[in-house]
Amino acid sequence: MTSASLLTAEKYRAQRELQEICPIRDVLDRVGDKWSTLLIFTLGERSHRFGELRRAIPDISQRMLTQTLRELQEDGLANRVVHPTTPPSTEYSLTPLGTSLIEPLSQLLRWAELNHAAIRDARAGYVTPTA
C-alpha cells in the first residue's frame, strides 16, 4: 500500500469510530445532505417510481439518485418494491421511520427560510481574518 492509501484508510477508520461514538454525527451524515432531504420530502408525499423521482428532482444524477436511495434503504428510511411487470417496475416509499423524519426536517426547513436573509447578510458582511 502507498502512504496515500494508508492515510485514506486511517481517515476512514477514524471517521467510522467517530460515527460509532457519536450517534448524532452518524445520523446527520446520512440524512443531512441535500439529496436525502429532498428524497425524503418527495417520498413523504406518496410512493414514486425511479423515473418519477428523477423528474421530481431534475438536477440529481442517476448515479447519485441510486446511491442515495440505497443509503436510505440501508438506514431503514425507505422501502423498495419491485413489481413483476414487463419491464419490471420499481417503486420507492418511506418506512414509518422515514415518515417520522418529515416533521423535524420541516421545522429545519422553516427555520432556514425564516433566517435565510439574515444569514446572507452575515455572509456579505463577513471579513476573512488574516493570519
ZIZIGI-V735745 format. One record per helix or strand. SS is the DSSP state (H for helix, E for strand). FROM is the first residue (numbers start at 1). TO is the last residue. If there is no record, write none. Layout:
BEGIN
SS;FROM;TO  SS;FROM;TO
END
This chain:
BEGIN
H;3;21  H;23;31  H;34;45  E;48;49  H;50;56  H;62;74  E;78;83  E;89;94  H;96;99  H;101;125
END
